[in-house]
Amino acid sequence: MSDEFVVRGLVGGRPTVARWVDGHLVAETDVVRRAEVVVAMGELFAAADDPGYVVQAALDRGTMAALLTTMRAFTVVTSVEVPVHSTVPDS
């Protein structure tokens, strides 16, 4: 089991951590629920320097979509850890 990413920050004023492990979000219920709402709302993430690159919020379509969706679920993100060996872009 290895973390493909770790997001740390605040949700509702409380410090929390979310991990993407073996293709699944491992986090407190509040974070998971908020991430599911982001997906249900159909959030789209676009690169500022490449508006043609759009990623739809998802927890089942690769690491990049999961990372962006998880980050959006936080009220405040304080750090993001991506292992050097990770293949974040659409793995």
N, CA, C and O atoms as a GROMACS GRO file, in nm:
protein
  364
    1MET      N    1   0.084  -0.118   0.000
    1MET     CA    2   0.000   0.000   0.000
    1MET      C    3   0.088   0.124   0.000
    1MET      O    4   0.173   0.139   0.088
    2SER      N    5   0.068   0.213  -0.097
    2SER     CA    6   0.146   0.335  -0.098
    2SER      C    7   0.056   0.454  -0.130
    2SER      O    8  -0.037   0.443  -0.210
    3ASP      N    9   0.086   0.566  -0.065
    3ASP     CA   10   0.010   0.687  -0.091
    3ASP      C   11   0.049   0.742  -0.227
    3ASP      O   12   0.168   0.760  -0.255
    4GLU      N   13  -0.048   0.769  -0.311
    4GLU     CA   14  -0.020   0.832  -0.439
    4GLU      C   15  -0.022   0.983  -0.424
    4GLU      O   16   0.040   1.054  -0.503
    5PHE      N   17  -0.094   1.034  -0.322
    5PHE     CA   18  -0.084   1.174  -0.282
    5PHE      C   19  -0.141   1.189  -0.142
    5PHE      O   20  -0.217   1.105  -0.095
    6VAL      N   21  -0.101   1.297  -0.077
    6VAL     CA   22  -0.151   1.331   0.056
    6VAL      C   23  -0.186   1.480   0.053
    6VAL      O   24  -0.104   1.562   0.012
    7VAL      N   25  -0.306   1.514   0.096
    7VAL     CA   26  -0.349   1.653   0.105
    7VAL      C   27  -0.374   1.683   0.253
    7VAL      O   28  -0.443   1.607   0.322
    8ARG      N   29  -0.318   1.792   0.301
    8ARG     CA   30  -0.339   1.836   0.439
    8ARG      C   31  -0.402   1.975   0.437
    8ARG      O   32  -0.373   2.056   0.349
    9GLY      N   33  -0.487   1.999   0.533
    9GLY     CA   34  -0.548   2.131   0.540
    9GLY      C   35  -0.658   2.137   0.643
    9GLY      O   36  -0.657   2.062   0.742
   10LEU      N   37  -0.752   2.227   0.620
   10LEU     CA   38  -0.862   2.248   0.713
   10LEU      C   39  -0.994   2.220   0.643
   10LEU      O   40  -1.014   2.251   0.525
   11VAL      N   41  -1.084   2.159   0.718
   11VAL     CA   42  -1.221   2.139   0.673
   11VAL      C   43  -1.309   2.183   0.789
   11VAL      O   44  -1.307   2.122   0.896
   12GLY      N   45  -1.386   2.287   0.766
   12GLY     CA   46  -1.470   2.340   0.873
   12GLY      C   47  -1.389   2.385   0.994
   12GLY      O   48  -1.435   2.375   1.107
   13GLY      N   49  -1.269   2.436   0.970
   13GLY     CA   50  -1.184   2.486   1.078
   13GLY      C   51  -1.102   2.380   1.149
   13GLY      O   52  -1.021   2.413   1.236
   14ARG      N   53  -1.121   2.253   1.114
   14ARG     CA   54  -1.047   2.144   1.178
   14ARG      C   55  -0.936   2.092   1.088
   14ARG      O   56  -0.959   2.073   0.968
   15PRO      N   57  -0.817   2.070   1.141
   15PRO     CA   58  -0.710   2.011   1.061
   15PRO      C   59  -0.746   1.868   1.021
   15PRO      O   60  -0.800   1.792   1.101
   16THR      N   61  -0.714   1.835   0.898
   16THR     CA   62  -0.743   1.700   0.850
   16THR      C   63  -0.646   1.660   0.740
   16THR      O   64  -0.576   1.744   0.683
   17VAL      N   65  -0.642   1.532   0.712
   17VAL     CA   66  -0.553   1.476   0.611
   17VAL      C   67  -0.634   1.382   0.524
   17VAL      O   68  -0.718   1.307   0.572
   18ALA      N   69  -0.607   1.387   0.394
   18ALA     CA   70  -0.668   1.293   0.301
   18ALA      C   71  -0.558   1.226   0.221
   18ALA      O   72  -0.461   1.291   0.180
   19ARG      N   73  -0.572   1.097   0.198
   19ARG     CA   74  -0.472   1.021   0.122
   19ARG      C   75  -0.542   0.948   0.008
   19ARG      O   76  -0.656   0.905   0.020
   20TRP      N   77  -0.471   0.937  -0.102
   20TRP     CA   78  -0.517   0.856  -0.214
   20TRP      C   79  -0.432   0.731  -0.212
   20TRP      O   80  -0.312   0.735  -0.242
   21VAL      N   81  -0.493   0.619  -0.176
   21VAL     CA   82  -0.420   0.494  -0.157
   21VAL      C   83  -0.482   0.386  -0.245
   21VAL      O   84  -0.601   0.355  -0.234
   22ASP      N   85  -0.402   0.330  -0.331
   22ASP     CA   86  -0.447   0.222  -0.419
   22ASP      C   87  -0.580   0.254  -0.490
   22ASP      O   88  -0.669   0.170  -0.499
   23GLY      N   89  -0.590   0.378  -0.538
   23GLY     CA   90  -0.708   0.417  -0.615
   23GLY      C   91  -0.830   0.453  -0.534
   23GLY      O   92  -0.941   0.458  -0.588
   24HIS      N   93  -0.812   0.478  -0.404
   24HIS     CA   94  -0.926   0.511  -0.317
   24HIS      C   95  -0.892   0.626  -0.225
   24HIS      O   96  -0.778   0.637  -0.177
   25LEU      N   97  -0.990   0.712  -0.199
   25LEU     CA   98  -0.974   0.823  -0.106
   25LEU      C   99  -0.988   0.771   0.036
   25LEU      O  100  -1.090   0.711   0.071
   26VAL      N  101  -0.887   0.795   0.117
   26VAL     CA  102  -0.888   0.756   0.258
   26VAL      C  103  -0.884   0.886   0.338
   26VAL      O  104  -0.782   0.955   0.340
   27ALA      N  105  -0.996   0.918   0.402
   27ALA     CA  106  -1.008   1.045   0.474
   27ALA      C  107  -1.127   1.038   0.569
   27ALA      O  108  -1.205   0.943   0.568
   28GLU      N  109  -1.138   1.142   0.651
   28GLU     CA  110  -1.254   1.152   0.741
   28GLU      C  111  -1.381   1.161   0.656
   28GLU      O  112  -1.378   1.204   0.541
   29THR      N  113  -1.490   1.121   0.715
   29THR     CA  114  -1.620   1.119   0.646
   29THR      C  115  -1.654   1.254   0.585
   29THR      O  116  -1.706   1.259   0.474
   30ASP      N  117  -1.625   1.364   0.656
   30ASP     CA  118  -1.656   1.498   0.604
   30ASP      C  119  -1.583   1.526   0.472
   30ASP      O  120  -1.642   1.582   0.380
   31VAL      N  121  -1.458   1.487   0.464
   31VAL     CA  122  -1.380   1.511   0.342
   31VAL      C  123  -1.435   1.427   0.227
   31VAL      O  124  -1.452   1.476   0.116
   32VAL      N  125  -1.463   1.301   0.254
   32VAL     CA  126  -1.516   1.213   0.150
   32VAL      C  127  -1.650   1.265   0.100
   32VAL      O  128  -1.674   1.270  -0.020
   33ARG      N  129  -1.736   1.305   0.191
   33ARG     CA  130  -1.867   1.357   0.154
   33ARG      C  131  -1.854   1.484   0.069
   33ARG      O  132  -1.922   1.500  -0.032
   34ARG      N  133  -1.764   1.572   0.111
   34ARG     CA  134  -1.744   1.697   0.036
   34ARG      C  135  -1.688   1.667  -0.104
   34ARG      O  136  -1.727   1.731  -0.201
   35ALA      N  137  -1.597   1.572  -0.113
   35ALA     CA  138  -1.542   1.534  -0.244
   35ALA      C  139  -1.652   1.477  -0.334
   35ALA      O  140  -1.656   1.506  -0.453
   36GLU      N  141  -1.740   1.398  -0.277
   36GLU     CA  142  -1.851   1.342  -0.354
   36GLU      C  143  -1.945   1.452  -0.404
   36GLU      O  144  -2.001   1.441  -0.513
   37VAL      N  145  -1.963   1.557  -0.325
   37VAL     CA  146  -2.045   1.671  -0.367
   37VAL      C  147  -1.978   1.743  -0.484
   37VAL      O  148  -2.045   1.783  -0.579
   38VAL      N  149  -1.846   1.760  -0.477
   38VAL     CA  150  -1.772   1.824  -0.586
   38VAL      C  151  -1.793   1.745  -0.715
   38VAL      O  152  -1.814   1.804  -0.822
   39VAL      N  153  -1.788   1.613  -0.706
   39VAL     CA  154  -1.811   1.527  -0.823
   39VAL      C  155  -1.955   1.544  -0.872
   39VAL      O  156  -1.979   1.562  -0.992
   40ALA      N  157  -2.051   1.538  -0.781
   40ALA     CA  158  -2.193   1.547  -0.818
   40ALA      C  159  -2.226   1.682  -0.884
   40ALA      O  160  -2.314   1.689  -0.969
   41MET      N  161  -2.155   1.786  -0.844
   41MET     CA  162  -2.178   1.919  -0.903
   41MET      C  163  -2.116   1.932  -1.041
   41MET      O  164  -2.141   2.030  -1.112
   42GLY      N  165  -2.036   1.834  -1.080
   42GLY     CA  166  -1.976   1.837  -1.213
   42GLY      C  167  -1.866   1.940  -1.228
   42GLY      O  168  -1.846   1.995  -1.337
   43GLU      N  169  -1.793   1.968  -1.119
   43GLU     CA  170  -1.682   2.066  -1.123
   43GLU      C  171  -1.586   2.035  -1.237
   43GLU      O  172  -1.558   1.918  -1.266
   44LEU      N  173  -1.537   2.140  -1.299
   44LEU     CA  174  -1.434   2.127  -1.401
   44LEU      C  175  -1.313   2.208  -1.358
   44LEU      O  176  -1.327   2.319  -1.306
   45PHE      N  177  -1.196   2.153  -1.379
   45PHE     CA  178  -1.071   2.221  -1.345
   45PHE      C  179  -0.996   2.249  -1.475
   45PHE      O  180  -0.975   2.158  -1.556
   46ALA      N  181  -0.957   2.375  -1.496
   46ALA     CA  182  -0.885   2.412  -1.617
   46ALA      C  183  -0.753   2.476  -1.580
   46ALA      O  184  -0.743   2.548  -1.480
   47ALA      N  185  -0.651   2.451  -1.661
   47ALA     CA  186  -0.520   2.511  -1.640
   47ALA      C  187  -0.524   2.656  -1.687
   47ALA      O  188  -0.575   2.684  -1.795
   48ALA      N  189  -0.471   2.748  -1.606
   48ALA     CA  190  -0.472   2.889  -1.642
   48ALA      C  191  -0.393   2.915  -1.770
   48ALA      O  192  -0.431   3.000  -1.850
   49ASP      N  193  -0.284   2.842  -1.789
   49ASP     CA  194  -0.200   2.865  -1.907
   49ASP      C  195  -0.241   2.779  -2.027
   49ASP      O  196  -0.184   2.794  -2.135
   50ASP      N  197  -0.338   2.690  -2.010
   50ASP     CA  198  -0.385   2.606  -2.120
   50ASP      C  199  -0.534   2.579  -2.100
   50ASP      O  200  -0.571   2.472  -2.052
   51PRO      N  201  -0.619   2.674  -2.138
   51PRO     CA  202  -0.763   2.658  -2.116
   51PRO      C  203  -0.823   2.538  -2.186
   51PRO      O  204  -0.936   2.498  -2.155
   52GLY      N  205  -0.752   2.479  -2.279
   52GLY     CA  206  -0.800   2.360  -2.346
   52GLY      C  207  -0.782   2.234  -2.264
   52GLY      O  208  -0.841   2.130  -2.295
   53TYR      N  209  -0.700   2.243  -2.158
   53TYR     CA  210  -0.678   2.128  -2.071
   53TYR      C  211  -0.777   2.134  -1.956
   53TYR      O  212  -0.763   2.216  -1.865
   54VAL      N  213  -0.877   2.050  -1.961
   54VAL     CA  214  -0.984   2.049  -1.859
   54VAL      C  215  -0.992   1.910  -1.798
   54VAL      O  216  -0.988   1.809  -1.868
   55VAL      N  217  -1.005   1.908  -1.665
   55VAL     CA  218  -1.021   1.782  -1.593
   55VAL      C  219  -1.153   1.790  -1.518
   55VAL      O  220  -1.178   1.886  -1.445
   56GLN      N  221  -1.237   1.690  -1.536
   56GLN     CA  222  -1.364   1.686  -1.464
   56GLN      C  223  -1.343   1.620  -1.328
   56GLN      O  224  -1.270   1.522  -1.317
   57ALA      N  225  -1.407   1.676  -1.227
   57ALA     CA  226  -1.398   1.620  -1.092
   57ALA      C  227  -1.442   1.474  -1.093
   57ALA      O  228  -1.545   1.439  -1.150
   58ALA      N  229  -1.361   1.390  -1.028
   58ALA     CA  230  -1.393   1.247  -1.023
   58ALA      C  231  -1.308   1.181  -0.916
   58ALA      O  232  -1.200   1.229  -0.881
   59LEU      N  233  -1.358   1.072  -0.865
   59LEU     CA  234  -1.282   0.989  -0.772
   59LEU      C  235  -1.260   0.850  -0.831
   59LEU      O  236  -1.223   0.756  -0.761
   60ASP      N  237  -1.285   0.839  -0.960
   60ASP     CA  238  -1.270   0.709  -1.026
   60ASP      C  239  -1.211   0.720  -1.166
   60ASP      O  240  -1.226   0.628  -1.247
   61ARG      N  241  -1.145   0.833  -1.195
   61ARG     CA  242  -1.090   0.854  -1.330
   61ARG      C  243  -0.945   0.897  -1.328
   61ARG      O  244  -0.906   0.984  -1.406
   62GLY      N  245  -0.867   0.838  -1.242
   62GLY     CA  246  -0.725   0.869  -1.240
   62GLY      C  247  -0.684   0.960  -1.126
   62GLY      O  248  -0.766   1.024  -1.061
   63THR      N  249  -0.556   0.962  -1.104
   63THR     CA  250  -0.500   1.033  -0.989
   63THR      C  251  -0.515   1.184  -1.000
   63THR      O  252  -0.544   1.250  -0.900
   64MET      N  253  -0.495   1.242  -1.119
   64MET     CA  254  -0.506   1.388  -1.133
   64MET      C  255  -0.646   1.436  -1.098
   64MET      O  256  -0.661   1.532  -1.023
   65ALA      N  257  -0.747   1.371  -1.151
   65ALA     CA  258  -0.885   1.411  -1.120
   65ALA      C  259  -0.912   1.395  -0.970
   65ALA      O  260  -0.976   1.481  -0.910
   66ALA      N  261  -0.865   1.287  -0.912
   66ALA     CA  262  -0.885   1.264  -0.769
   66ALA      C  263  -0.813   1.369  -0.684
   66ALA      O  264  -0.868   1.416  -0.585
   67LEU      N  265  -0.692   1.405  -0.724
   67LEU     CA  266  -0.616   1.506  -0.650
   67LEU      C  267  -0.688   1.640  -0.653
   67LEU      O  268  -0.708   1.701  -0.548
   68LEU      N  269  -0.728   1.685  -0.770
   68LEU     CA  270  -0.796   1.814  -0.780
   68LEU      C  271  -0.930   1.813  -0.706
   68LEU      O  272  -0.965   1.911  -0.641
   69THR      N  273  -1.003   1.703  -0.716
   69THR     CA  274  -1.131   1.689  -0.647
   69THR      C  275  -1.112   1.693  -0.495
   69THR      O  276  -1.186   1.759  -0.424
   70THR      N  277  -1.011   1.622  -0.448
   70THR     CA  278  -0.983   1.619  -0.304
   70THR      C  279  -0.942   1.756  -0.254
   70THR      O  280  -0.988   1.800  -0.149
   71MET      N  281  -0.857   1.824  -0.329
   71MET     CA  282  -0.815   1.958  -0.288
   71MET      C  283  -0.936   2.052  -0.279
   71MET      O  284  -0.944   2.133  -0.186
   72ARG      N  285  -1.028   2.042  -0.374
   72ARG     CA  286  -1.147   2.128  -0.373
   72ARG      C  287  -1.237   2.098  -0.253
   72ARG      O  288  -1.312   2.184  -0.208
   73ALA      N  289  -1.230   1.976  -0.201
   73ALA     CA  290  -1.314   1.937  -0.087
   73ALA      C  291  -1.269   2.004   0.043
   73ALA      O  292  -1.346   2.013   0.138
   74PHE      N  293  -1.144   2.051   0.046
   74PHE     CA  294  -1.092   2.118   0.166
   74PHE      C  295  -1.135   2.265   0.167
   74PHE      O  296  -1.152   2.326   0.062
   75THR      N  297  -1.152   2.321   0.287
   75THR     CA  298  -1.177   2.464   0.301
   75THR      C  299  -1.048   2.540   0.273
   75THR      O  300  -1.048   2.640   0.201
   76VAL      N  301  -0.938   2.490   0.329
   76VAL     CA  302  -0.805   2.546   0.309
   76VAL      C  303  -0.708   2.431   0.291
   76VAL      O  304  -0.706   2.338   0.372
   77VAL      N  305  -0.627   2.435   0.186
   77VAL     CA  306  -0.522   2.336   0.166
   77VAL      C  307  -0.391   2.396   0.215
   77VAL      O  308  -0.352   2.505   0.172
   78THR      N  309  -0.323   2.325   0.304
   78THR     CA  310  -0.195   2.376   0.356
   78THR      C  311  -0.076   2.306   0.293
   78THR      O  312   0.033   2.364   0.288
   79SER      N  313  -0.094   2.183   0.246
   79SER     CA  314   0.015   2.116   0.177
   79SER      C  315  -0.038   2.001   0.092
   79SER      O  316  -0.142   1.942   0.120
   80VAL      N  317   0.038   1.972  -0.012
   80VAL     CA  318   0.009   1.859  -0.100
   80VAL      C  319   0.139   1.784  -0.118
   80VAL      O  320   0.241   1.844  -0.153
   81GLU      N  321   0.136   1.655  -0.095
   81GLU     CA  322   0.254   1.572  -0.112
   81GLU      C  323   0.228   1.472  -0.224
   81GLU      O  324   0.129   1.399  -0.223
   82VAL      N  325   0.318   1.472  -0.321
   82VAL     CA  326   0.311   1.376  -0.431
   82VAL      C  327   0.447   1.310  -0.438
   82VAL      O  328   0.546   1.377  -0.465
   83PRO      N  329   0.454   1.181  -0.413
   83PRO     CA  330   0.583   1.112  -0.417
   83PRO      C  331   0.652   1.128  -0.552
   83PRO      O  332   0.586   1.135  -0.656
   84VAL      N  333   0.784   1.135  -0.550
   84VAL     CA  334   0.862   1.154  -0.671
   84VAL      C  335   0.834   1.044  -0.773
   84VAL      O  336   0.834   1.070  -0.893
   85HIS      N  337   0.812   0.924  -0.728
   85HIS     CA  338   0.787   0.812  -0.819
   85HIS      C  339   0.647   0.812  -0.877
   85HIS      O  340   0.618   0.734  -0.967
   86SER      N  341   0.559   0.898  -0.827
   86SER     CA  342   0.420   0.899  -0.869
   86SER      C  343   0.406   0.949  -1.013
   86SER      O  344   0.486   1.030  -1.061
   87THR      N  345   0.304   0.900  -1.079
   87THR     CA  346   0.271   0.946  -1.214
   87THR      C  347   0.138   1.016  -1.208
   87THR      O  348   0.037   0.965  -1.258
   88VAL      N  349   0.135   1.134  -1.146
   88VAL     CA  350   0.010   1.206  -1.123
   88VAL      C  351  -0.068   1.234  -1.251
   88VAL      O  352  -0.188   1.207  -1.252
   89PRO      N  353  -0.008   1.285  -1.359
   89PRO     CA  354  -0.091   1.313  -1.475
   89PRO      C  355  -0.160   1.189  -1.530
   89PRO      O  356  -0.098   1.102  -1.591
   90ASP      N  357  -0.291   1.183  -1.505
   90ASP     CA  358  -0.379   1.078  -1.555
   90ASP      C  359  -0.325   0.937  -1.544
   90ASP      O  360  -0.322   0.864  -1.643
   91SER      N  361  -0.282   0.898  -1.425
   91SER     CA  362  -0.236   0.761  -1.406
   91SER      C  363  -0.353   0.670  -1.383
   91SER      O  364  -0.335   0.549  -1.365
   0.00000   0.00000   0.00000
